[in-house]
Amino acid sequence: MAIQASLGNLRLDLKGALGRLDPLDGADLTLKVEHPDFGAVLEKLQLPVFAPGALSLGARLSDAGEDTRLELDAKLGDISAKVNGTLRTLGLPGSDLRFEASVADAARLAAAFGVADLPAGTAKARGRIVSSSTEIRLDGVSAQYAGAKATADGTIRTSGSVAHPLPGSPPRAWRSCARAAGDPVADERQLRSAAAPSSR
């Protein structure tokens, strides 16, 4: 399969084949997208011009046994991002990805979305994210901006457990958390008993 298309100055080049989508299998696909001034496109669409300048995106999917390897390199104005790793589907579950991202002027980016008075400077983020159907594991995830640095390592549960509200939360909060986690919801008396402050 080979597709070449253009819409004004936007150019798309797609080559290769994809055996199956879910789970991903038999991939050998290359995608390139380019535009000399993507900020003008955003302006015409009446969207925030968060990154004036050229757009350049390259992505490749290739077979890696039970997984599919992803290599992505994108640049839009002064924003750049790289992702590489493996996928099982076209979503996060089953993925193992390393990423790097940076923006040369984070204050300008924030201002485009109405957030003012941030200090000028470069923002950077990098790390590894491993996902399954029940959790997301962060490995060496870090972010730097304006002299500050934050790091994160650990696991975030995405299903199978209830995120407990603070003691004394109304029963509605317990129902919302139970529904969000996909767990059966207890009856009203059980909820009120769980949410009531302990007398001990």
C-alpha positions as CSV (number, residue, x, y, z in Angstrom):
1,M,0.0,0.0,0.0
2,A,1.3,3.5,-0.9
3,I,-0.7,6.7,-0.4
4,Q,0.5,10.2,-1.2
5,A,-1.9,13.1,-0.6
6,S,-1.8,16.8,-0.2
7,L,-4.2,19.5,1.0
8,G,-2.8,22.9,0.4
9,N,0.7,22.8,1.9
10,L,-0.1,19.8,4.0
11,R,1.6,16.7,2.7
12,L,1.0,13.1,3.7
13,D,3.0,10.0,2.7
14,L,1.9,6.5,3.9
15,K,3.7,3.3,2.8
16,G,3.5,-0.3,3.9
17,A,1.0,-2.8,5.3
18,L,-0.8,-3.7,8.5
19,G,-2.0,-7.2,8.9
20,R,-4.4,-6.8,11.9
21,L,-5.4,-3.9,14.2
22,D,-6.5,-5.6,17.4
23,P,-4.1,-7.0,18.4
24,L,-1.6,-5.3,16.2
25,D,0.1,-7.8,13.9
26,G,2.1,-7.9,10.7
27,A,2.9,-4.2,10.7
28,D,5.4,-2.7,8.3
29,L,4.1,0.9,8.0
30,T,5.8,4.3,7.5
31,L,4.0,7.6,7.9
32,K,5.3,11.1,7.1
33,V,3.3,14.3,7.6
34,E,4.7,17.8,6.7
35,H,3.5,21.4,6.6
36,P,5.7,24.5,6.3
37,D,3.5,26.7,8.6
38,F,1.1,24.8,10.8
39,G,0.4,27.9,12.9
40,A,-1.5,29.3,9.9
41,V,-3.6,26.1,9.8
42,L,-4.5,26.5,13.5
43,E,-5.4,30.2,12.9
44,K,-7.7,29.4,10.0
45,L,-9.4,26.7,12.2
46,Q,-9.8,29.4,14.9
47,L,-7.8,27.2,17.3
48,P,-5.0,28.5,19.7
49,V,-1.8,29.0,17.8
50,F,0.3,27.2,20.4
51,A,3.2,26.4,18.0
52,P,3.8,28.7,15.0
53,G,6.2,27.2,12.5
54,A,6.7,24.0,10.5
55,L,5.3,20.6,11.2
56,S,7.3,17.5,10.6
57,L,6.1,14.1,11.8
58,G,7.6,10.7,11.0
59,A,6.3,7.4,12.4
60,R,7.1,3.7,11.8
61,L,5.3,0.5,12.9
62,S,7.2,-2.7,12.4
63,D,6.7,-6.3,13.5
64,A,8.4,-7.4,16.8
65,G,7.1,-10.9,17.4
66,E,4.1,-10.7,19.7
67,D,4.4,-6.9,19.8
68,T,4.6,-4.1,17.3
69,R,7.5,-1.7,17.5
70,L,6.7,2.1,17.3
71,E,9.2,4.8,16.4
72,L,7.8,8.3,16.3
73,D,9.7,11.6,15.9
74,A,7.6,14.8,15.7
75,K,8.5,18.5,15.6
76,L,6.1,21.5,15.5
77,G,7.7,24.9,15.8
78,D,9.8,24.8,19.0
79,I,7.9,21.7,20.3
80,S,9.6,18.3,19.8
81,A,8.6,14.8,20.8
82,K,10.1,11.3,20.4
83,V,8.4,8.0,21.3
84,N,9.8,4.5,20.9
85,G,8.9,1.1,22.2
86,T,6.3,-1.6,21.7
87,L,2.5,-1.8,21.3
88,R,0.0,-4.6,21.5
89,T,-3.0,-2.6,20.2
90,L,-3.7,1.0,19.0
91,G,-4.1,2.0,22.7
92,L,-2.0,2.0,25.8
93,P,-2.8,-1.4,27.3
94,G,0.0,-3.8,26.6
95,S,2.4,-1.0,25.6
96,D,6.0,-0.4,26.8
97,L,7.1,3.1,25.6
98,R,9.9,5.5,26.2
99,F,9.3,9.2,25.5
100,E,11.1,12.5,25.4
101,A,9.4,15.9,24.8
102,S,10.5,19.5,25.0
103,V,9.2,23.0,24.3
104,A,11.7,25.9,24.0
105,D,9.3,28.5,25.3
106,A,6.8,27.0,27.8
107,A,5.5,30.4,28.8
108,R,4.4,31.2,25.2
109,L,2.8,27.8,24.9
110,A,0.8,28.3,28.1
111,A,-0.2,31.8,27.1
112,A,-1.8,30.4,23.9
113,F,-4.2,28.6,26.2
114,G,-4.9,31.6,28.4
115,V,-2.4,30.8,31.2
116,A,-0.4,34.0,31.8
117,D,2.6,35.1,33.9
118,L,4.6,31.9,33.8
119,P,8.4,32.3,33.8
120,A,10.1,32.0,30.4
121,G,12.2,28.9,29.9
122,T,12.4,25.5,28.3
123,A,10.3,22.6,29.6
124,K,11.4,19.0,29.2
125,A,9.9,15.6,30.1
126,R,11.1,12.1,29.6
127,G,10.6,8.6,31.0
128,R,9.2,5.1,30.4
129,I,5.5,4.1,30.7
130,V,4.5,0.4,30.8
131,S,0.7,-0.2,30.6
132,S,-1.6,-3.2,31.1
133,S,-5.3,-3.5,31.3
134,T,-5.2,-2.9,35.1
135,E,-2.3,-0.5,35.7
136,I,0.2,2.0,34.4
137,R,3.7,1.8,35.6
138,L,5.9,4.9,35.6
139,D,9.7,4.3,35.4
140,G,12.1,7.2,35.6
141,V,9.5,9.8,34.5
142,S,10.9,13.3,35.0
143,A,10.0,16.9,34.1
144,Q,12.1,20.1,34.3
145,Y,11.0,23.7,34.0
146,A,12.2,27.0,35.2
147,G,14.9,25.5,37.5
148,A,12.4,23.0,39.1
149,K,12.5,19.2,38.6
150,A,9.9,16.6,39.4
151,T,10.3,12.8,39.2
152,A,7.9,9.9,39.4
153,D,8.2,6.2,39.7
154,G,5.5,3.8,40.7
155,T,2.2,2.2,39.6
156,I,-1.3,3.7,39.0
157,R,-4.2,1.3,39.1
158,T,-6.7,1.8,36.3
159,S,-9.4,-0.7,37.3
160,G,-10.2,-3.5,39.7
161,S,-10.1,-1.4,42.9
162,V,-12.1,1.5,44.4
163,A,-10.4,4.8,45.0
164,H,-11.6,5.5,48.6
165,P,-12.8,9.0,49.3
166,L,-11.8,10.7,52.6
167,P,-13.7,9.5,55.7
168,G,-17.0,11.4,56.0
169,S,-17.5,11.7,52.3
170,P,-21.2,11.6,51.3
171,P,-22.5,8.3,49.9
172,R,-22.7,9.9,46.4
173,A,-18.9,10.0,46.4
174,W,-18.7,6.3,47.2
175,R,-21.1,5.5,44.4
176,S,-19.1,7.6,42.0
177,C,-15.8,5.9,42.9
178,A,-17.4,2.4,42.7
179,R,-18.8,3.1,39.3
180,A,-15.6,4.5,38.0
181,A,-13.7,1.4,39.1
182,G,-16.4,-0.9,37.6
183,D,-17.2,-2.5,41.0
184,P,-20.8,-3.4,42.1
185,V,-22.4,-0.6,44.1
186,A,-23.6,-1.5,47.6
187,D,-27.0,-0.4,48.8
188,E,-27.7,3.0,50.4
189,R,-27.5,1.7,54.0
190,Q,-24.1,0.2,53.4
191,L,-22.8,3.3,51.7
192,R,-24.0,5.5,54.6
193,S,-22.4,3.2,57.1
194,A,-19.1,3.3,55.2
195,A,-19.1,7.0,54.9
196,A,-20.2,7.8,58.5
197,P,-17.4,8.9,60.9
198,S,-16.3,6.2,63.3
199,S,-17.5,6.6,66.9
200,R,-14.4,5.0,68.3
